Amino acid sequence: MSKLNDILALIDGYIGGSSWFVYLLLGTGLFYTIYLKFPQFRYLKYAVRIVRGKFDREGDTGDTSHFQALTTALSGTVGTGNIAGVALAIHLGGPAALFWMLVTALLGMTTKFVEVTLSHKYREKTDDGTMAGGPMYYMKNRLNMKWLAVIFAIATVLSSFGTGSLPQVNSISNSLFATFGINKVLTGFVLAVLLGFVIIGGIQRIAKVTSRLVPLMALIYFVGAIAVIGYNYENIIPSIIAIFSNVFTGTAATGGFLGAGFAFAFNRGVNRGLFSNEAGQGSAPIAHAAARAHEPVSEGLVALLEPFIDTIIICTLTGLVILSSGVWTEKVDNQFQTTDIVVMDNRYDEAKPEDQQALHDFLLGHTTLPEYTGDLQVVDGKVQNDLTIIHARSVAENVRVLENGAPYNGTVSVVNGVIPNNVSLAFMGKSLIHSAPLTTIAFTKSWFGDFGKYIVAIGLLLFAFSTAISWSYYGDRAMTFMFGSKAVIYFRIVYVIGFFLASFTDTTIIWTLSGITIALMTIPNLIGILLLRKEMKAEVKSFWVEYSERFPEEHAPVD
């Protein structure tokens, strides 16, 4: 599994994890923000009015209302990225990573406005009478680049697993196991059955379910987050300062956190920001294509709200919960994941500045340090070798090796610092943690105490399950585009099976895979919307002319 993760990480390093991808994503959002004169600020109040149906006209075609399209798209974005993704970004890049998530969201509001508008304009009615849309349709119908549309559609199918199915149920099963001790296989089976029941009903059932789930899960999560932030009120200002003060310098080592440089915080913040709100990825336009609307810009304005709700509100809450509680720098007892372990060939003391700096540079990839190859000698569960074990980018303490729950006696082979996966052996100890478990511990630092972890477990269950529902629809629209409506049933079967299997698969590999599939969707979509910049500007101008004629008293923007 470690070798597979290394291969996937190498691939991700050239695309989603690369600097050029980050600049393409932010650059597109920045270009359209200036080109369209900051629509994320000027149009925000009109977006709220359109969601409430003010611009609707009798006879508008579509399968869902504006609100249902918004909640369906939100259910696709509000998921593990808001709970586990924020925690992972802070774990990797420090508080500054949250700043770059917010920047990504602000620019992403414009990007999503553009991609949804263009996709809605070129949607089609399928042979089963439902609406189908998304970037693949403007690529085919407007750009006459069917080859690019096919690349996007294939990437959408892959991403429905890498973004919507695999990491979602994985986070759910990990959280429920850590909180309630529920077997991961049982969790996967029950949720797979429920998922199958919902997605068989198509977009109308999906929209009905998500329009009820999204407000409920947001309320539950909001109450829990405010309880943590309020309980740790003295840390609110220092947390906000930490987010902004180290934006260009990186975060220094503190507690068990060995520090992060600017480049790492920037890249991980943008990458996790995209995973959270999916602006530019081209997924939300598929949900919005089903909305009843006669004017594509109106649905684009509805979509403009998504990154604001998803990242600027919910992710900021999660970030402040993690930072104000202080758990992001604290080592806790946990079971190590094999793919997060690195066995060093020397002993390092993080209390010594020179050792701390050496490990800092090593983790950031600035230097190399000797990694151990050989056998670990284990007696009564304790490693006898005089060396350091790194887990979750921190120096592990009190490491214990268990076999089927009992102290292990014997040897463990290590090759270049990597411990081969062995289902019968478990490594335990104190280290930093990340993803959903980190957020779970943060939620216990409130007036609710240990009950806070139940809020995360329930919130994650609702968030992630609704994301899996929405992404099943994105995948089946991509299959419809390539093979017609008859292919959808086969996709749904594989989707549900994959959802079940991912409930007990290694988390690190799933997160790495998700980064790759996100990039494979985003790159073709960004190229497409940049090519249609003049058409987009013309559409916006036309929309405001109609809006001003219908509502002259509102003094709508003139572009």
N, C-alpha and C positions, 0 to 999 in steps of 0.2 A: 504493500500500500504506500509505503514511503517513496519507493521508486516512481510509482504512478503519480504521486503528488508532485515530485520533483519535475517530472516531464510536463505536467499541466502548468506548474509554476513557471517553467521556462517559456512555454507558449504564451502564457498570460503576460510575462515580462516584455514580450515583443509587441503586444497589442494593448489590452486593457490596462496593464500595469506600466506602460511606457509613457514617457513624457510627451511624445507627439500626440498620443490619443487624448491626454488631458488638455493640451493646448487646442486641439481640434474642437473638443466639446465646449470648453469655455470660450474659445474664439468665436464659435458660431453664435452662442448666446449673447456675447458682447456685441458682435456685429449687428444682429437683429435688434438688440436693445437700442443701439444708436440709430440704426437705419429706420426703425419705426418710432423713434422718439420716446423711449422709455414707457412702453405700453403697460408694463407690470405695475407702474404707479398710477398712470393716467386713467387706465381702464378698469381698475379694480372694483370700483363701486358699480359700474355698469354690469360687470360680470355677475355680481350678486343679484342684481335685478333680473337678469336673463335666466338665472337658475330658478328663480321664483316664477318664471313663465311669462314675464311682462312682454317679451318680444314675440311670443308664439302667435301663429296665425292658423286659423281653421284650415284643415286639409294638409298640414305639414306631414311629410312622409317619414316613417321610421318605426322602430320597434319599442323604443323606450322614451321616457321623458328626459328632460335635461338633468333633473336631480338624480334619476336612476342611472343615467350614463356617468354622471360625476361620481356617485357612490360605487359603481362598478369599477371605474378606473381607479378610484381611491382605494378600494379593497385590494386592487392589484398592486398598489404601491405601499400602502400602509401595512407593513408586515414585519418580517424579521429585520429588515433594514432599520426600522425605527427602534427596535429593542436590542437586537443582537448586533446590527451593523454599526450603530453609534458607539456601542461599547467596544467593538473591535477597532474602530477608527481611533478612539482615544487610547486604547491599549497599544496600538502601533505607533501613533503619531503624537500622542499627548493632547492637551486641551486645544492646541492650535488647529488640530484636525477638524474640530467642530466648527471653527471659523470658516474653513474652506468648504465644509458641507453647506454652510449658510450662503456663502457666495455662489456656490453651484446652484443652489435653489433659487436665488434671486435672478440669476441669468437664465436658469431653467424655466422660469415662469414665461419668459418670452419665447424660448425655444418650443415649449409645449403649445403655446398659443399658435405658433406658426405651423407646426407639424400636424396639429389637429385640424386646423382650417384647411390646409391643402388636401389632406386625406379625406375629409368630409366632402369636399367639392367633387372628388372623383370616385366616390363610392358607387357600388352597383347593387342591383337586386339579384339574388341568386335564384336558382331553379326551384328552391323550396319556399320562395316567397320572402325570405328574410334579407335584411341589408348586410352587405359585406363591404368593409373598407379597411383602410390602413395605408401605409406608405407604398406597399407593393402595387396599389391601384393607381396612384399618381405616377409612379415610375413606369408603369405599363401604358396607361391611357394618355398621359401628358408628355412625359419625357421620351416615350417610345423606346424604353430601355428594359425590355422584358427580362433580359439576362440579369440585370441588377435587381429587378423585382423578385426573380426566382432566388437569388442569393439571399435577399432579405427574408423571404418566406421560409427558406430552409433554416436560416438563423433563428427565426421566430419559433419554429418547432423545437429546435434545440434549446432555445432560451426558456421555453415553457417548462422544460425540465430543470435547466440550470438555475433559473430565477424563480419560477412559480411553484414547482413541485418539490424538488429534492431538498433545497435548504429550508423550506418552510416546515415540512413535516419532521425534518431532522431536528430543528430547533424546538418544535413542539414536544417530540418524544424525549429529548434531553431534559427539557424543563420539567415535564411531568414526572420523569424518573427521579430527578434531583429533589423535587418538591414533595411528591406523594409516593415515590417508590414504585410507580406503575411500570410494568414491563414494557419495553420499547416496541416489541413485536405486537403486543396486544393493542397498544396505542395506534400503531400503523394500520392494523387490520380494521379496527372500528372506524377510524377516520377515512380509510379508503372506501369502505362501504358507504358512508355518508356522502363522500365526495362523488362517488358514482351515481348516487340517487339524485344529487343536485344537478350535475352537469348533463345528465340525460335529457333534462327538460329544456335545454337550450338557453338562449339569451333571456327570454322572458322570465323563466324560473330563476336564473342566475341574478338578474336585476332585482327581482322581488326579494330574494334572500339577502343580497348585499345591501339593499336600501334599508333593511332593518338591522343588519349586523354592524355596519359602520358607525352609526350614531351611538349604539349601545357600547361598543368596544372603546370608542373615543372617550365617553363619559367615565367608564370604569378606570381607564388608564390615567385620565386627567386627575381624578380624585386621589389616586395612589401617588402620583408624581408630586402633586402639591403638598401632600402630607410629608413626604421626604424633604422637599425643599424648605418647607416651613419649619420642620423639626430642626434642620441644620441651618437656620436663618443666618447665623453668624458667618457662615462660609459662602453666602450668596455673592457678596461683593468680591471676595478673593477669587471665587470661581470665574466670575465674569472677567475680572482683570487677567486671569490666567489664559482665558480664551484669546484675548486680544493682544496681550503683552508679548507673547512669544511667536507671533505670526511669522515673522521674517528671520527669527534667530533659532527656532527650535526650542524644545523643552529640556531643561537640565535634569540630571538624575535626581530623583527624590523617592525616599522609601525604597521599595523593591523595584521601582521603575528605573531602568538604566539610561533613560534619556532618548530623545529623538531629534533628528535634524530637520531643517526647513523642508528639504526636498521630500523627505519621507512623509511629513505631516501634510504637505501640500498634495502629494500624489494620493495618499490614502484617504484624505478628506474629500477630495474631488471624486475619487473612485467610489467611496461609500455613499457620498451624496447622490451620485447617479443611481446606485443600487437602490437607494431609498425612494427617490422621486421619479426615476426613469425618464427624466426630461431629455429628449433627444434620442432616446432608444427606439421610439416608434411604436411602443406597445399601447399607450393610452389612445392614440387615434383609432385603433381597432374597436375599442369599446365605444368611443364617441361617434363612430360611424353609424351606430344603431339608433342614435338619438333623432327624435322628430324635430326637424328644423328645415326651413326653406333657404336659409342664408348660412353658408359655412363659417363665416367669421363669428356668428353668434355662438356656435358650438366651440370655436376656438377660445372665446372669452370665458366660457364655462371651464375649460381645461386650464386656463391661466390660474385658477384658484388651487389646483392640485398641489404644486410644489410649496405653495404658501402654507396650506394646511398640513401637508405631509412632513415637510422638512423644517420650515421656519417655526412652526408651532410645536409639533409632536417631537421632532428630533431635538429641538432645543430643550424641551422638558426633560427628555431622557438624558441629555448631556449634563444638564444642571443637577439632575438626580445623582449621577455618577460622580461628578466633580465635588458637589457639596457634601456628599457622604464620605468622600475620601477613600473609597474602596479601590479605586483604580491604582493606588500605589501600595496597597496592603497585600501581603502574602497570606493565603488561606489554605487550610487542608483541603485537598481535592485529589481525585484520581487523574493521573496524567494521561494525555492522549499521546500515543506513540509518535505520531507525526510532528508533535510539538517539542519532542525531546532531542537535545543535542548533548552528547557525552564528550566533554573536553579532555584533552590529554594531560592537562596540568591542574593544579589546585589554584583557584582564584578566590580572593577575599574581597567582596564588594565594598567592605569598609575602608580598604586601601585605595586612595585616589588613582594610583597608577593601574591597579587591576580593574577598577571601575571603568576607567577610560578605555582600556584595552577591550573589555567586553562591549562597551558602547560602540566603538569603532567596528568591532566584529559583527555585531547585530545589524548595523547599518550597511554592512558590506564594504566599508572603507578599507579594511585590512582583513587578513586571514590569520587564524590561530590554529595550532595543531589540534586535530580531533582524534579521538581515541579509536584504535582498532585492536581488538583482542577480546578476552573474556572478562566479564565482571564476576568477581567472586562474591557470592551471597551466602551469608550465614545467619540463620534465624531472621531472614528478611532484611538484613542490613548489608549494604554494599561495603566490602572490605577495601577496595581499591582507593588510593589517595588521589582523587580527582574530583572535578566539579561537573555536576549535571545541570544543564540549562533546560528549563521547561517554561513555555509561554513567555519567552524572552526575559526570563529572570533566573537568578541563581536559586536552584531548588534546595530546600532544607528538609532535614528529617526524612530522607528518602527511605521508603520501605518497599520491598518486593513481595507480593503475595501470590500464592498459587491456589486458585479455587477458594480464596478467602483466608487461607492459613499462611503463616510466614514460610517463605521459600528458602530451600537450601540447595545450592548447586551453582551453575554458571549461566551467564547470559552473554551470548556472542554479540559483539558490536563491530560494525564495519563503517569506517569514516564517520564516526560519531552517531551513526544511525542504529537504533535497536529494531531488528525485524519484528513485525507484528506477531504476537503469540497470544491467542485468545485465552489461554489458561493462566497467563501471568498478568498481573496488574501492578503498576508502579503508583505508589501513593506518596504524598508529602506536602510540604508547604511551598507555594509559588504564587505568582500572579495568575489570574484567570482572565478570560475574555469572553466576548459574545454574550449569549443569553445568561449564562451563570453569573457573570459580573453584574449585569443589571438586576438579576434576582437578589443578590446579596445587598446591593445598594438600596433596594426597596424595603429591606428589613430595618434600615436605619431611620425609622420614623416612629410616630406615635402608635402605629399599628404593630410594631415589633415584628416578630416572626410571621405574623399574618400577612405582611407585605409581600412575601414571596408568592402567596396565593394570587395576589393581584397580577403579578407578572405572569404566572402560569396561566391564569384565565385570559389575561390580555393577549398573551402570545398565542394561545390556542385560537382565539377569535381572529386576531390579526392575520396570523399565518394561514389559517384554514380559508379565510376569505380571499387571501392572495392566490392560493392554489385554485380556488374556484374561478377567479377572473382569468388566470393564465391558461386554464383549460380552454376558455373561449378564444383567447388569442391564438393558441395553437390550432384549434379547429378551423378558425377563419383562414389561417395560412394553408392548412391542408385543403380547404375548399378552393382556394385560389389556384393551387397546383394541380389538384386531382378531382375536384368537384365534390358535391355534398356527400356522395356515397362513401368517400374515404374517411369521413369524420368519425364514424363508429369505431373503426380500427384504431384511430389515434386515441380516442377516449379510453379504450381498453388498455392500451400500452401505458397511457398516462396514469391511470389508476394503479396499475401494477408497479410502475416506477415509484409512485408516491408511497406505496406500501414498503418496498424494498429500502427506500431511503431513510425510513424511520430508524434503522439500526446500522447505518453506514457512517464511516468516519466523517466528522464535521469539517475538518480542515480541507479534505479533498473536495467536498461539496462547495465550500466557499470559493476555492480556487477555480473550480469548473464554472461557477456562476459568473466570475469575472470575465472568463473567455467568451461565454455566450452573450453577455451584455455587449461586449465590443463588436461581435460579429453582426449584431443587429444595428448598433448605433452608427457605425462608419458609413454604410450605404445610405442610411436615412439622412445623416447630416450632409452628405454630398448632394443628395436629391433636393433638400430644401434650400440649400445655397444656390443651386442652379435656378430655382424658381423665385428668387428674391423679388424681381420686378412684378411678377404676377401677384405675389403676396401683397405687395404695397398697393396694387390696383384694387384688390379685393377689399382691403381695409378701407380705402377711400370710398368705394361703392357702398359699403355697409353703413358708414356714418352718414352718408347722404340719405339713405332710406330711414335710418334711425331718427335723424333730425326732422324729416318730413312727418314721421309718425308721432314724435314727441318734441315738438318745437320749443316747448317751455323748459326743456332740460339743458339746452345749450351744449349739445354733444360735441366731442372733440372734432376738429376739422383737420384732416391729414392731407 
